[in-house]
């Protein structure tokens, strides 16, 4: 039986508490954190980013403990440097031109190749890994689960502002990342061999030197037996991170259960799923997504409730119901983007939005 183990990675903003600007932490937070959490805390391409990752967790409950600890540790160590951390898909007003790049051969190479697309890629995401017993099974599930990515993405939208502008999008982060090659919703791969041949061809023709330079919204991980979900903005609240993690885990388990019954969900084309991804980025949970089975527009909130019904029969076995139930709270209270926009509407101040983000980031961190 597949265990559907979990791993979570989050990218945090490092913020100057006086100016509320993004700022370099000169790797001091990472160095101090590695003494406590070893390689679970890492530098990223921009010096104003700290990345954390859990170990392999059996349940969402176990993953919650780890992510809460990691947020707490990084926040405490940032505080010792006179800094704060925040969790959102973009910073409301800092300009990327002023941000320093981390000195590292891999980052130098990416900047050299991708130029301004890399330097301006000042964004913060959530990656959720779900473990599989084989890569063959992983690619089969990845093909089908692609359809549901915009639904979860809509719930995670948390980047309405960019360089002091209200972009009109609930997730502008994805629009910034679109400038990279090999991003977005992937095509269907008929088998793991089909996928591996694609990777080999790209390496052979110098498109990339390894499969980590495939930055799709979902990928079969090049080194671990996991499906990695990469579409979500970094959530403000730990509760939100855990809700999306539970949803991805439950989707994988449900599609696996269907496979055991010789059934499968329809694998829709990238072109169709992209229509829903665009709508999710623009409107979050307030718009309509397309139900391709019915060939009609449906209110996004209704589709999310349908999705919860779809996975309901596997949730208790996984033990993730408490975390999954938070999705209802998001539907009531709005996404991170909705809440950021509300703070800005009340205050007219981007600094107030940053303060709101940094406060929310630490709720439940311990």
URHU-V622614 format. One record per residue. N is the residue number from 1. RES is the residue in one letter. SS is DSSP state (A for helix, B for strand, O for the rest). Layout:
BEGIN
n->(N/N)
res->(RES/RES)
ss->(SS/SS)
END
This chain:
BEGIN
n->(1/2/3/4/5/6/7/8/9/10/11/12/13/14/15/16/17/18/19/20/21/22/23/24/25/26/27/28/29/30/31/32/33/34/35/36/37/38/39/40/41/42/43/44/45/46/47/48/49/50/51/52/53/54/55/56/57/58/59/60/61/62/63/64/65/66/67/68/69/70/71/72/73/74/75/76/77/78/79/80/81/82/83/84/85/86/87/88/89/90/91/92/93/94/95/96/97/98/99/100/101/102/103/104/105/106/107/108/109/110/111/112/113/114/115/116/117/118/119/120/121/122/123/124/125/126/127/128/129/130/131/132/133/134/135/136/137/138/139/140/141/142/143/144/145/146/147/148/149/150/151/152/153/154/155/156/157/158/159/160/161/162/163/164/165/166/167/168/169/170/171/172/173/174/175/176/177/178/179/180/181/182/183/184/185/186/187/188/189/190/191/192/193/194/195/196/197/198/199/200/201/202/203/204/205/206/207/208/209/210/211/212/213/214/215/216/217/218/219/220/221/222/223/224/225/226/227/228/229/230/231/232/233/234/235/236/237/238/239/240/241/242/243/244/245/246/247/248/249/250/251/252/253/254/255/256/257/258/259/260/261/262/263/264/265/266/267/268/269/270/271/272/273/274/275/276/277/278/279/280/281/282/283/284/285/286/287/288/289/290/291/292/293/294/295/296/297/298/299/300/301/302/303/304/305/306/307/308/309/310/311/312/313/314/315/316/317/318/319/320/321/322/323/324/325/326/327/328/329/330/331/332/333/334/335/336/337/338/339/340/341/342/343/344/345/346/347/348/349/350/351/352/353/354/355/356/357/358/359/360/361/362/363/364/365/366)
res->(X/X/X/X/X/X/X/X/X/X/X/X/X/X/X/X/X/X/X/X/X/X/X/X/X/X/X/X/X/X/X/X/X/X/X/X/X/X/X/X/X/X/X/X/X/X/X/X/X/X/X/X/X/X/X/X/X/X/X/X/X/X/X/X/X/X/X/X/X/X/X/X/X/X/X/X/X/X/X/X/X/X/X/X/X/X/X/X/X/X/X/X/X/X/X/X/X/X/X/X/X/X/X/X/X/X/X/X/X/X/X/X/X/X/X/X/X/X/X/X/X/X/X/X/X/X/X/X/X/X/X/X/X/X/X/X/X/X/X/X/X/X/X/X/X/X/X/X/X/X/X/X/X/X/X/X/X/X/X/X/X/X/X/X/X/X/X/X/X/X/X/X/X/X/X/X/X/X/X/X/X/X/X/X/X/X/X/X/X/X/X/X/X/X/X/X/X/X/X/X/X/X/X/X/X/X/X/X/X/X/X/X/X/X/X/X/X/X/X/X/X/X/X/X/X/X/X/X/X/X/X/X/X/X/X/X/X/X/X/X/X/X/X/X/X/X/X/X/X/X/X/X/X/X/X/X/X/X/X/X/X/X/X/X/X/X/X/X/X/X/X/X/X/X/X/X/X/X/X/X/X/X/X/X/X/X/X/X/X/X/X/X/X/X/X/X/X/X/X/X/X/X/X/X/X/X/X/X/X/X/X/X/X/X/X/X/X/X/X/X/X/X/X/X/X/X/X/X/X/X/X/X/X/X/X/X/X/X/X/X/X/X/X/X/X/X/X/X/X/X/X/X/X/X/X/X/X/X/X/X/X/X/X/X/X/X)
ss->(O/O/O/O/O/B/B/B/B/B/B/B/B/B/B/B/O/O/O/O/O/B/O/O/O/O/O/A/A/A/A/A/A/A/A/A/A/A/A/A/B/B/B/O/O/B/O/O/B/B/B/B/B/O/O/O/B/O/O/A/A/A/A/A/A/A/A/A/A/A/A/A/A/A/A/A/A/A/A/A/O/O/B/B/B/B/O/O/O/O/O/O/O/O/O/A/A/A/O/O/B/O/O/O/A/A/A/A/A/A/A/A/A/A/O/A/A/A/A/O/O/O/O/O/B/B/B/B/B/B/B/O/O/O/A/A/A/A/A/A/A/A/A/A/A/A/A/A/A/A/A/A/A/A/A/A/O/O/B/O/B/B/O/O/B/B/O/O/O/O/B/O/A/A/A/A/A/O/O/O/O/O/B/B/O/O/O/O/O/O/O/A/A/A/A/A/A/A/A/A/A/A/A/A/O/O/O/O/O/O/A/A/A/O/B/B/O/B/B/B/O/O/O/O/O/B/B/B/B/O/O/O/B/O/O/O/O/A/A/A/A/A/A/A/A/A/A/A/A/A/A/A/A/A/A/A/A/A/A/A/O/O/O/O/O/O/O/O/O/A/A/A/A/A/A/A/A/A/A/A/A/A/A/A/A/A/O/B/B/B/B/O/O/O/O/B/B/B/B/A/A/A/A/A/A/A/A/A/A/A/A/A/A/A/A/A/A/A/O/O/A/A/A/A/O/A/A/A/A/A/A/A/A/O/O/A/A/A/A/A/A/A/A/A/A/A/A/O/O/A/A/A/A/A/A/A/A/A/A/A/A/O/O/O/O/O)
END
